Amino acid sequence: MARPHPNMNCTICTHASEFFQTGRLLDRHQVDYWRCPACGSVGTETPFWLAEAYDQAITSSDIGLVCRNLEMAKIASMILRYCYQPTAKFVDYGGGYGLFVRLMRDRGYDFYWQDEFCPNLFAAHWEAPPGDRYELLTVFEVLEHLPEPLVALEAMFQRAPNLLFSTELLPDPAPALADWEYYGLEHGQHIIFYTTTALEHLAHRWQKHFYSNGQNLHLFSDKPLNWYQQKLLKHHRWAKLFSPISRRPSLMLGDYHQAIRSASAPIK
């Protein structure tokens, strides 16, 4: 029998939420999940277990990390080239080990890294300075980790007017906790799950245009996209076709010389 539950409000639209199910996180914590009847999102109770969940910033079960970064580099290159200003500066927000930043700089895009929780292994000299503004943020596999999505998104939009992000959309009807791996019960880091309605609500809140492939890749854009540009986002197979001509002159050699200069600079 479920435990008594306090009232919970949706962290996306603030509507009163309804009890959904109780799950066992990290194989030891009984955690209540709530569903919002207004936007359809599902989220956990206030997450008291996050210190344990983030003992490792990137979980050992995320075996798709390298493949995901390679694919996202192809897709992002195409979208930046044909939808935005490719010579502008960009940030990978929640950039993990910095692999995506390194891949994008190798493709000629002036990318920088930002992550509060993970060591920067591959883009150590390209941290995003606080307060700088950028053309667009990439935010891959981050939104499902956010205890306060509205606060976090406001901080993101302070950095850039456009967000290209990934998160798996919650199926309809919402599956039981045991029937959808993306709930991530084994690692406890995923605490909020979005529907199209929920993402549309967020876009409206910040007066953005919202586009999605209907599955896992989405865009909050300051400007509308035409039919052709929307197709680039919705059909990933185009990324492989256009990837070779989406490349710009690589920044690799210049980055190498900058890294050497930084390594040989005298310590002050």
N, C-alpha and C positions, 0 to 999 in steps of 0.2 A: 504493500500500500504506500502511496506517495506521502511524503512528509508534508506538514503544513507549509504554505508558501506566503511570503509577503507580497504585496502588490508590486508589480514590475511595469515600468514604462519602456517602450521601444526606444533604443538608443539612436535610431535613425529618424523616426517621425514623431516620437514622444507619445504616441497613442498608447493607451493601456493595453498591455500584452496579456496573453492567456497561457496557462501552463500547457506545455507540450509533452515533455517526457523527462524522465530522470536517467542519467547515464553515469557510467563509471569511468572517470578520467584518470590517466596515469596508473591505472589498475589499482587505485586506492581511494579516490575521492568520489563520493556520491554528489552529483551536480545536477541541478534542475535546469532544463531548457525551456524557453518561452517563445511563443509565436505571436507575432503582431497580426491581428485581424485586418488592420488597415493596409499595411504595405507587404504583408506576407513574409517578412524576414523572420528568421529564427536566431535566437541568441541564448547564451548561458546566463545564469545568475551572475552577480558581481563576482569576478574571477579572483578568488583568494589563493589560487594555486600557481600563479604565474611565475613566481620566483623559482619554483621547482621545474616548471615547464621550460624555462629559459636557462636551465643549467648549461645547455648548449644552445647557442642562438639559432643554429640550423640543425634540425634533427637528423639523426642517422638514418631515418626512414625516407628522407627526401633524396632518393636515388636518381630522380629525374632532373636534378639541378643543372647538370651540365647540358643535357639535351635541351632543356627548356630555355636556357640562355642562348644557345646556338640558334634555336628557332625564333626566339623573340628578337634577336639581332637582325635576322632577315626581315621580319615583319616591320620592326620599328624603322629600319633603314628606308624601306619603301614608303611608309607613311610620312616620315619626316621629309623625304625628298619631294613628294608629290602633294602634300597637304600643308606643309609649314615652311619656314625659312631654314633651309638645311645648313646655312652658314652661321646660324645662331648658336647660343650655348644652351645645353640641356643638363638635367640632373637625373640620375637614377636614385630615387628616394627609397630608403630601405634597401640599399644596394648590396647587402650581403658581403661576400668576399671580394667584390669589385670585378668579377669576371665579365659581367655585362658591359661595364664601363670600358674595360680593356678591349672587348670585341668591337664596341662602337667607335672607339678612338682609332682602332686599326682600320675601320671602314671609313674613316675620315670625318667623323662627327665629333664636335667639341663637347664631350660628355664629362660630367663630374659626378662624384660619389657622395652620398650622405647616408649614414646609418648609425643609430645610437647604440646598437647592441652587438654588432658583429665586427670582427677585425677585418681591416682592409688589406687583403693580400695581393691583389692584382692591379690596383690603381692607387698606390700609396701616395703619389705626388699630385693627385687630382681630386682632393677633397673640396667640396663646395664651400666657399667662404660664407659665414653667417651674414644674412641680410641681402645678399646678391639676388637679383631677379633673373629669370631664365625664360626661354620661349616655351618650354614644355618640361614636365616631369614624367618620367616613366616610373610606375609604381606597381611592380609585379609581385603578386602573392603577398600583399601587405594588408589590404583592407579587412580580410577575415581575422586578422590578429588584433584589431583595434578595440580597446575597452570603451573609448569615447570617440566614435567616428566623426562626429560633428566638430569636435575640437581639433582632431588630427587633420581633417580636410581643410579647415580654415587655415591651419598652418601651411599646408601644401599650397593653397591658392595665394598665400602671401608670397610664395616663391615663384609661381608661374601661373599664367591664366589657363593653361591646358594640361590635362592629365590623361596619359595613356596608361591603362592599368589592366591587370588581370586578376580575376577571382572567379571561381566556379559558381554559376548561377544555381540557386536552390531549385531542384526539380519541383514540379507541381503535379500532384500534391507532395508536400514535404515528406521525404522518406523517414522511416524510423531510424533511430540512431545506429542501429546495427546494420542498416541496409545501404549506407552511403559512406564510402571511405573518407570523403572530404571532411566529415565531422572531425576526424583526427583524434579520436578518443585516446589513442595510445600515447600521443605526445602532449595533448592538452593546450596547444597554442592557438588553435582555431576557435574563436569564441563568438563570431557573428557571421551570418550567412544571408546573402542578398538575393532578392528577386529583381526582375526587371522593373517592377513597380517601385521598389525601394530605391533603385539607382535613378529612376526618373524623378523621384521626389528630391533626391540630393542635387541633381542637375538643376531642377527648378529653384531650389533654395539659393544656389549661387548664380542663377541666371545663365546657365550654360546649355549648349546644345549637347544632346546625349545620343551616342551611337554605340552599337554593340553587334557582335557576331552571333548573339543569342545563346552563347555557351560560356565563354571564359575570357574574352578580350573586349574591352570597352574603352570609350573615349568621352571625356568631358571637354568640350571644345568651346573656345571663346567666339568662334566664327562658325557659320554653317558650312558643311561639306556638300559638294555637288554629288551627283549620282555616281560618277566615276570614282571619286575619292571614297565614298561610302563602300563601294565594291572592294577596294583595296583592304579595308578593315574587315569586311565580312567573309572574304574568301581567302583563306590562308594559302591555298595552292598557288595564288598569284605571286606570293612572296618568292617562291622558287623560280618562277619565270622571270620576274623583274629584278631579282637580287643582284645579278651581275651588272646591270646598268644603274642600280641604285647606289653603287659604291662611289665614293669620292676619293681623292688622293689621300692615302693613309697618313695618319699622324704618328705612326710607329717610330720612324727614324728621329723626328724631332723630339718625341717623348723620351727616346733613349738618351739623347744628348742632354735633355733636361734632367733626367734621373742621374746621369753621371755628374753633372754640375752640382746637383743637390748633395750627392754623396761625398763630393770632394770639398764642399764649402766648409770654411773654418767654423768651429763651434764657438758661439758667442757666449 
